């Protein structure tokens, strides 16, 4: 009786790839913090997004985003209506 032929190297690669994909699917993706998402916007849109967060009542995210804005653009003048979020 003959032994079954050995699996071809390509078959082994496919099985390894499938296994890796299954493992990757199990990894939970971490949510992006609002300030990180806002930081991807151009300056004016970023400030508008901070205003929108404030208007929605999400003061913590608005404050965090504005603090990140100040860190990213220390030379920028903070609009008067947003200054209270900084608490200075």
Secondary structure, 3 states (H helix, E strand, C coil): CCCCCCCCHHHHHHHHHHHHHHHHHHCCCCCCCHHHHHCCCCHHHHHHHHHHHHHCCCHHHHHHHHHHHHHHCCCCCCCHHHHHHHCC
